[in-house]
Amino acid sequence: ALSTALFNDGAACGSCYELKCQDVSSSCLPGSITITATNLCPPNYALPNDDGGWCNPPRAHFDMAEPAYLQIGIYRAGIVAVAYRR
């Protein structure tokens, strides 16, 4: 799922993105993954953008299924910074 900023009112649905983990700690695995955008990650305006409101605009955020995430990051890391390209 894409954050509001990336989803673009549905125009990005079906788009493919290459993601690579960019965390400075040891939370990343080598390599990249290609994902397909399928839906919107809904914003949560009750939470700040840097503490739970990950899908709030103007933040670019990818909400990935666990099996996909585990190809680029380790489980205990949770949310990590990524480099991405469409």
DADA-V857719 format. One record per residue. N is the residue number from 1. SS is DSSP state (2 for helix, 1 for strand, 0 for the rest). NEAR is the number of other C-alpha atoms within 12 Angstrom. D_FIRST is the distance of its C-alpha to the first C-alpha in whole Angstrom. Layout:
n->N ss->SS near->NEAR d_first->D_FIRST
n->N ss->SS near->NEAR d_first->D_FIRST
//
This chain:
n->1 ss->0 near->31 d_first->0
n->2 ss->1 near->37 d_first->4
n->3 ss->0 near->32 d_first->7
n->4 ss->2 near->30 d_first->10
n->5 ss->2 near->24 d_first->11
n->6 ss->2 near->33 d_first->9
n->7 ss->2 near->32 d_first->8
n->8 ss->2 near->21 d_first->12
n->9 ss->2 near->15 d_first->13
n->10 ss->2 near->19 d_first->11
n->11 ss->0 near->16 d_first->13
n->12 ss->0 near->22 d_first->10
n->13 ss->0 near->23 d_first->9
n->14 ss->0 near->18 d_first->11
n->15 ss->0 near->21 d_first->11
n->16 ss->1 near->21 d_first->12
n->17 ss->1 near->26 d_first->11
n->18 ss->1 near->21 d_first->14
n->19 ss->1 near->32 d_first->13
n->20 ss->1 near->28 d_first->16
n->21 ss->1 near->31 d_first->17
n->22 ss->0 near->21 d_first->19
n->23 ss->0 near->20 d_first->20
n->24 ss->0 near->13 d_first->24
n->25 ss->0 near->14 d_first->25
n->26 ss->0 near->16 d_first->25
n->27 ss->0 near->24 d_first->21
n->28 ss->1 near->28 d_first->20
n->29 ss->0 near->24 d_first->21
n->30 ss->0 near->17 d_first->23
n->31 ss->0 near->18 d_first->21
n->32 ss->0 near->23 d_first->17
n->33 ss->1 near->26 d_first->15
n->34 ss->1 near->22 d_first->13
n->35 ss->1 near->29 d_first->10
n->36 ss->1 near->24 d_first->9
n->37 ss->0 near->29 d_first->6
n->38 ss->0 near->23 d_first->6
n->39 ss->0 near->24 d_first->5
n->40 ss->1 near->27 d_first->5
n->41 ss->0 near->29 d_first->5
n->42 ss->0 near->25 d_first->9
n->43 ss->0 near->26 d_first->11
n->44 ss->0 near->19 d_first->14
n->45 ss->0 near->17 d_first->17
n->46 ss->0 near->14 d_first->20
n->47 ss->0 near->14 d_first->18
n->48 ss->0 near->16 d_first->19
n->49 ss->0 near->19 d_first->17
n->50 ss->0 near->18 d_first->18
n->51 ss->0 near->14 d_first->18
n->52 ss->0 near->18 d_first->15
n->53 ss->0 near->24 d_first->14
n->54 ss->0 near->30 d_first->12
n->55 ss->0 near->31 d_first->9
n->56 ss->0 near->28 d_first->13
n->57 ss->0 near->24 d_first->14
n->58 ss->0 near->20 d_first->15
n->59 ss->0 near->25 d_first->13
n->60 ss->0 near->28 d_first->11
n->61 ss->0 near->34 d_first->8
n->62 ss->1 near->41 d_first->6
n->63 ss->0 near->32 d_first->5
n->64 ss->0 near->30 d_first->7
n->65 ss->0 near->18 d_first->9
n->66 ss->2 near->17 d_first->12
n->67 ss->2 near->14 d_first->14
n->68 ss->2 near->22 d_first->12
n->69 ss->2 near->31 d_first->12
n->70 ss->0 near->25 d_first->16
n->71 ss->0 near->23 d_first->17
n->72 ss->0 near->34 d_first->17
n->73 ss->1 near->32 d_first->17
n->74 ss->0 near->22 d_first->19
n->75 ss->2 near->19 d_first->18
n->76 ss->2 near->14 d_first->21
n->77 ss->2 near->20 d_first->19
n->78 ss->0 near->20 d_first->16
n->79 ss->0 near->28 d_first->14
n->80 ss->0 near->29 d_first->15
n->81 ss->0 near->24 d_first->16
n->82 ss->1 near->28 d_first->15
n->83 ss->1 near->22 d_first->16
n->84 ss->1 near->20 d_first->14
n->85 ss->1 near->18 d_first->15
n->86 ss->0 near->17 d_first->14
//
